[in-house]
Amino acid sequence: MNKEQIQEQITTGKAALGVEFGSTRIKAVLVATDYSVIAVGSHNWENKLEGGVWTYSLEDVWTGLQSAYKNLTEVIDDEYGVKVTRLASFGIAAMMHGYLAFDKDDQLLVPFRTWRNAITGQAAAELTEMFDFNIPQRWSIAHLYQAILNQETHVKEINFFTTLAGYVHWRLTGEKVIGIGDASGIFPIDSNTNDYNQEMIDKFSSLKTVQQYLWELRNILPTVKVAGVEAGNLTEAGAKLLDPSGTLQSGAVAAAPEGDAGTGMVSTNSVKQRTANVSAGTSAFAMVVLEKELSQVNENIDMVTTPDGSAVAMVHINNSTSEINSWARVFTEFAAAVGATVTGGEIFSALFNSVLKADPDAGGLLSYGYHSGENITGMTEGRPMFVRTPNAKFTLANLMRMHIYSAFGAMKIGLDVLAKEQVAMDSVIAQGGIFTTPVVAQKMLAGVMNTPVTLMKNAGEGGPWGMAVLSQFVTNRTTNQTLADYLDNDVFQSQESTTIEPDPEDVAGFAQFMARYEAGLPIEQTAIDQMPIVEED
C-alpha cells in the first residue's frame, strides 16, 4: 500500500491491532486489510522474583500496554500524519499459562504467578496421574491445585481465574473469555467439543481437598472461544485503559485472547496437520499439529491446541535466549569501556555472524543457560552455567555457537520424544527474536532439527501480527471458512519466505554438543542449593 492508502486505512478505522505481552517486551502492531504491517510500538519490561515467585505487577501490565500503544500511535503520527481514532478489530495475546486469581470484587488475590515458576511439582504430578494426561507445572490448574495443597487462604475467595491475556481482554471488553489455544494451558481440552475436558473436570471436582470450597471449577474458569468467533467489543472504559489520551473510540470487534503458542502458529501458517513451528525468545517452544494421538503420556510433551481446536504436541522450555542477552550486555559494556560507540543491533549482528566461523561442535564448550527452572532437565531454579575443559577451543565464534545450541538444548530432548513417536512434520517454520540476524540462528536450527527451516518475512513481528490476523479472521471470514483456508488463501498467498537446508556438519556438530549437554544431566540439586539466588529489586 502507498502512503495515501495507509492513511485512509487508519482514518476510516479499517486497520486491526494486535498486542502481545512477551516475557521482556510488550509489542503492539497495527495491520492493514492486506495483512501488511502499518506500524509497530513496543515497551520493554521485566519479571521480578519476589518471595521466591516470578511475577509482574498489574500496574506494570497497564503502564506497559499504554506505553506500547502510545509508541505505536506516535510512529503513525510521525510517518503518516494521522491519528488512530478507530479500529476495525483487535486481539490480546500473552505468554501462556500462569495464574491470576480474583475475588468477587474483581480484586487480585495473590501476585500474578507466571509460567516461569517451577513451584507446583506435587500438584502437576498428582494431576498427571489422575488425568492420565500430562499437566506441566506451568499450567494454571497446577497452580490452583498447588495452592489448594498448600492450604493457601486465598483459594476460598476465588471467583475467577485466568491467564494474562485473558485478564487484559476482560478489562478491555468486560468478557471473561479465553481462546481455545490459551485455554489449553489452563486445563486439558476436549478437541471433540472444543471445550474443557468435562470428564477431567469431574475428576478434579470429586477430590475431597476441592470439595471443601463453595466454588465449582467450571464456574471460575473463563469461557472457551475458538478462532473466528467474536469475543466482545472494546468498551469505552477499555478504550481509555488502552489509550488514556481519549483519542481512541470504543466499538472494535475483539478476537478471543490467545497464548503465544497460538499466535506463533498463526504467524507461521502452522495450523494444519503435519505442520510445525518453532518460536524462540526468553522461553521457546516447538509445536507439531498432530494427525494422530501420541501412544503414551510423556512429561516432556504438552498437549495443547491450535486456535481452532486441533491437537498439538508442544515441547516447551523455560529458557532459551536470556543467556545470549546477558553476554550481549557484557560485550556492550566492554565496547563502551574502550570508547566504542555501537548499537544493540550492531552487537548482536557481530556476535551472531561470528558463529559462521565456529567449529561445528562449538569447540567443546558447554552451557546451560538456565535463568529459571527447567522442567525437562529437572532444574527447579535458575543457575546459568558455562563450563569447558582446559583444552576446549574458547573463541568468540565457539562461545556464541555454544549459546545458540544451548538455547535449543532442552528442546531437543523433547523433540527426540516426538521422533520416537514417529510424529510427521511436512514443514518447520521459525520465528522469534533469535532469528532477527539473517541466516545464523535459522541455519543452526536446521542443524538442530535436521530438517529444512523456513523463515517468513514477517518473522520479526511474530505473535502480535498473528493476533491481529486472528482478529481480522473474526470480521472477514466467509461462511464455513476454516482458519487454515483463511491463512492459506488470504493471508499467506504471497508471503515472502526463505528456507535453509540442514548442513551435515551442523547436524553432526550439534549431536556432539548434545552428547556433552545430556552427559552433564541431571545437575545435582545439592549443588544448586549451595548457590543462593538473589532476589531482584
N, C-alpha and C positions, 0 to 999 in steps of 0.2 A: 504494500500500500504506500501511496505517496503521502506527503505531509498533510495535504488538504483532506484526503480520505480519512486519515487517522484523527484529525481534528473533528471531523464530522462524527466519527465513531464515539469519541469522548463526549462531545457536547450533546448528542442525542441519546446518550445512555445505552449504547449498543454493546459496550465492552463488558467483559467478565473479569472479576477479581478472584485471585487465588492467594491464600495465605497459608504458609506452613511454619509451624513452630519447630525448628530443629533444635538439636542439643546446644549449639553455640550461636545460632543465628535465627532470627525471625525474618522471613522473607515474604514480601508482597509483590505479586506480578499482575499487571493489567494486560489482558489478552483480547485481541481483535476478533471479529467474526470469522476471519480466515485462519485463526489459531496462531497468528504471529504475535510476538511479544511487543507490546507498545512501550512499556517501561517497567523498571524493577526498583523496588525500595527495600531496604534491609535495616536491621538493628541487631547488634551483637549483644549476647547475654551469656551468663554462665550459671550453671547449677552450683549449689553450695552444700557442703557436708555439715549438717547441723545435728548434734545429738546422735551421731552415727547414721544419719539418714540423708541421702542425696535428695535435694529439694529445690524448687523455685518458689518464690513468694508470689501470691496472686497480684500484688502490686506490680511486680516486675512483669507479669503476664500482660497487664493492661498498658503500662508505660511503654513496654516493648512493642506491642501491637500498634499503639498510636504513633510511636516513633517510626516504625517501618512504613506505615501508611502515609504519614506526613512526608517522609523521604520520597516515597513514590509520587505523591502529588506535586512535590517541588520539582522533581525531574520532569514531569509532564508540563508544568508551567514554564519551566526554562526552555524545553525543547519545542513545545507546540503552542505556548502562549494561551492556553485554555485551562479552565478549572474542571475538576471532576465533581459534578453535581448529582449524577445518577449512574447507576449500574444496572445492567440487564440481569446479571446473576452473580452469585459469589459462593465460595466454599471455604471452609476452615479445615485444615489438616494439621496434624501434630505427630510427634513421636508417640508410638503406640504404648499400650499397657499403663501400668501405674495405678494410682489410687487417689481419687478426690472424693471425699465423703462429706455430705451436707445434712444438716438437721432440718426440721420442719419450717424453720425461719430462713432457710437458704444460707445458713452460716457454715463456713468451713469448720469441720470438727477437729481435724489434725492437719499439720502441714502436708502439702502435696508429696506423696511418695512416688518417685519416678521409676521408670523402667530400670534405672541403673543400679537399684538396690538389690542385694542378694541376701535378704533377711527373712525369707519366707520358706526356708528349706523344708521344715517339718510339714507345713501346710501343703506345699507343692507335692511332696512325696505321698502324703495321705490321699490327696485328691486324685493324683495319678493312679494310685492303686484302686481307689473306689470306682473311678470312672472307666478304668482300663483305657485311658486316653491321656497323653502327655500334657500335664499342666506345668508350664515353666514358672519359675519364681517371679518373673516379671508380671505375670498376668494379674489382672485386677481381682479375680476371685481368689487367687492365692494370697493377696494382700488382705482381703477381707477375712478369709478363714484364719490366717495367722493372727490377725487382731483378735478374733474370737478365741483362739487357743491361748493367746497371751492374756485373756480376760481384760482387754482394754475397755475402760469405762465408756468410751465414746460410742461403741458399737450399738448400744441400746438406743441411741439417739438418731441413728441413721434413717434418713427419709429418702435419700437419693445418692447414688454414687456413680461415677463416670470417669472417662479419660480426659486428658487436657483438651483435645479437640472437641469432645462432647460438651465440656464446660463452657468453652468460649462460644460455641454455637448456641448453646442455651441462653447465654447472656445477650447475644445479638438478636436472637429470634424469639425467645421465650419458649422454645420447643426442646423438650427433654428426649432427644432422639440421637441415634448413632448410625453411621454407615456400617454395613454388614462386615466390611473388612476390619474396621476398628473394633466392632463388636466381637470379632473372633479372637481378639486379645483380651477381652473381658471374661468371656465364658464360652465353652465349646458351642459351635454352631451345627445345626442340622441342615445340610445343603438341600434336603428334600423339601423343607418347609421355609428355608431362608429365615430362620429364627433361632433363638437359643434352643439347645437340645433339652426338650421337656423331660425326658427320662432322667437326665443328669440333674436337672433342677429338682426333680422329685427326690432323688437320692440325697442331694445336699440338704434339702429341707427336712428330711427324715432324721438327720443327725440330732442327737439329744442336745449337743452343745449349741445347735442352731435354734432348736425349738424353744429355748428359753426367751427368745426375743419376740416382740409383738409384730415385727415386720415380716412380710413374705418376700422372698428373694426376687421373684419376677416383678413385684411392685416397686422395688427400689432400683431396678435396672433401667437404663434408657431403652426406648423403643427402637427396634431394628428397622432400618430402611435400606433398600437395595438401590443401586445406581439407576438414575433416570427418574426416580420418584421425587416429587417436590417435598422439601423438608422444612417448609416455613418461609417467611419473608423477613427481610431486615426491618426491624421495628424502629420507631422514632428514637426510643431510648438506645437501641443498638447502634443506630447511625451516629448518635452523639458519643457513644463509647468508642466507636471506631475513629470518628473524626470530630474531636471536641470543638473544632472551629465552627461547626454547624453548617458547613458548605454542602456536605453530602446529605441527600434526601433518603428517606426510607422507601421500602417497597421492593427492593431487589429480591429476586427469587433465590432461595437457598438450596444448595445440594446438601445431602446428608454429610455430616462431618466424617472425615476419614483419617486413617492412620497413615504414617509414612510408607508402610508397605503397599497399601492400596494405591497411593498416588505414584509410587515408584512403578507399579505395574502399568498404570495408565500412561505415564510419561515415556515408557519404553515399549508401548504397544505389546504388552505381555500378559494378556488376559485369556488367551486361547489355550487349550490343552497342548502340552508338549512345548510351550514357550517358557523361557526362563529369563530372569534378570538378576543383576547384582547391583546393589546400592552400597556405597562406602563413604562414610563420613566419620563422625565420632564413634558411632556404632556402625555395624554393617550387617547386611543380610543377603542371602541368595535364596531365590524363590523359583519353584517349578510348579506350573499348573498341571495337576495330575490327570491322567486318563484312567487310572485305576487306583484303588486303595492300597496303601502300604500293607505289607504282610504282618507287621507287628509294631507295637508301640516302642518308640525309642526316645529317650530323654533329650537327645540332641536334635530332634526334629520337631518343630512346632507345626501343628495343623491349623492353618488359617484359611481365609477365603479371598477371592478376587472381590472387587467392589460390586459385582453382580452375583456373587454367591458360589462360585466354583471352588472346589477343594484345592488347596495349595500346600505344598510341603515347603517349609521355610527353615533355613539354617540361620539363626540369629546369633551374633556375637556382640558383646557389650563394648569391646574395644577394637578400634581399627586405626584411625588416623591421629589420635590425640598425641601419641609419642612423636610422630613426624612433626606435628605442630610445635611440640616442645623443643625439638632440636632446631627447627627453623628459627625459633625465637633466640636460641643461643647464638646461632650464626648471624642473626640480625644485630645482636648486641656486639658481637665481635667486629662486624663491619663498622658499626658506629665508633667502637673503641679505636679503630685505626683511621678514623676520619673519612670513611667511605659513605657516600650517600646512595642508598639503594632502597627500592620499594619492596614491600612484601612479595609482590608478584615476581620481581626480579630474583629475590632469594629463592622462592620455590622453583622457578624455572631453572636456575642454575643447579640447585640440588637434584631435582628430578632428572634433568638431562645428563648429569654425571653418571646416572645409573646405566646408561647405554654403553659405558666404557668399563663396567664392573665385571668381575668374574661371575660366571653363570650361577655358582652356588653361594655368592656373596662372600667369597674368600674365607669361609669357615666361621664367620661371625654369627652370633645368635642373639636374638632379642625377644623378650616377652613384654609387649607394650601395654601392660595392664594398668590403666589408671583407675579402674574399678574392678569389682569381682568379675570373674569369667566362668559362667556355669559349665560350659563344655569341657573346660580343663580343670574344674574343681577348685578354682580360686575364689575365696569368699570376700577378699578385699583387694584393692588395687595396690600393686607394688611393681612399677616398671623396672625391668632389669635388662642390662646389656652385658653379655659375657663373651669372652674369647680366650682362646689358648694363646700362649706367648708367640707361637709361630703362625697365627692366623694373619691374613693379609688385611691389615687395618688401613684402608684407604677411604677417602670421601665417597668414591663411587660404590665400594662394597658396603660402606655404612648405610647409604641411602637405599641400595637394593635390599639389604637386610631388613630395613624398616618397612619397605613396601611388602616384602614377603611376609613379615610378621603381621602386617595389617590384615592378611588373609589366612594366617596360620591356623587359628582356631576354626575358621570357617571350613577349611579343607577337611578337618576331622569329620564335620557333619556331612560334607559333600561325599566323602567316602562311604558313609552310611547309605546315601541315596544311590550311589553306584552299585552297592551290593544288592539293593532292591531293584536294580535294573530300570531305574526311572529314566524315561526317554526325554531328551532335550533336542528339539529341532533348531533352536537358536538361543543365543545368550546375548542380551543387550545390557550394557552397563551405564551407570550414571552416578553422580556424586562428585564432591569437591576434589577427591583424589585424582580424578580424570581431567582436571582443568588444564594441566600442562599436556599438550598434544603427545600422543603415541605412548609415552613411557608407561604409565600405570595400566593402560589398555593392553600393551604388549606383555607386561608382567602377568596380568590376569589371564591372558590367553595361555601362558605357560602354566599357571596355577591349575586351570581347569582342563588344560589340554584340549581346547576346543576354540573355534573362532569366536572372537568377541567383537560386537558391533557397538559403536557409539553414535547416538543420534545427534543432530546439530543442536537440539535443544537441551542436551545433557546438562549444561551448566545451570539451566533454570529448574529442571527436575521437578520435585514434588509440588511446589506452588503452581507451576504451569499445569501439571496434571490435575490439580484440584480445580483450577479454573475451567479446564476442559470438562471435568465431571459436572460442573455447574452448567456448562453450555449443553451438555447431553440432556439435562433436565428440560431446558427450554427449546432445544432444537430437534429432539428425536422424533422420528416418524413412528406411526403405529407398528407395534411388534418389532421395532428395530432393536437388535441386541447391542450391547456395549462393544463387543468385538467387531461387529459390522460397522458401527459408527466410527471406531478408530481406524479400521482398515480403509473404508471408503470415503470418509470425510476428512479425518484429522491427518492421517499419515500417508495419504495418497502420493504426495510429492515431497515427503520429508527427506532431507539430505542425511546421509549417514556414511560412516567409514567402518570397514571391517578389517581386523588384523588376524591372520592365521597364527597358530602356535608355532614358535621356533623350537625345534627339538632340543637345542642347547638350553633354552629356558626351562623346558619341561624337565629335563634331566637335572638341571641346577636346582630347581625348586624341590625336586624329590630329595636331593641331598640335604637341602636346608631343612625339610620336614623331618628327615631322619634324625637330625640333631634336635629339632624342636620337640618331637614326641619322646625322644630319649630322655629329655630333661623333665618330663612329667611323670607323676604329679609332683608339684613343688610342695615340700613339706609344710604343713600348717604351723609346726613349731617355729620354723624359720620366719614365716610371715608374722607370727605373734611377737617375735623379738624385734620387729621393725615397727615402732609406733607410728601411727598415722597422725598427721597434724591437721586439725580442722581448719577450714578456710574462714576468713573473717566475714 
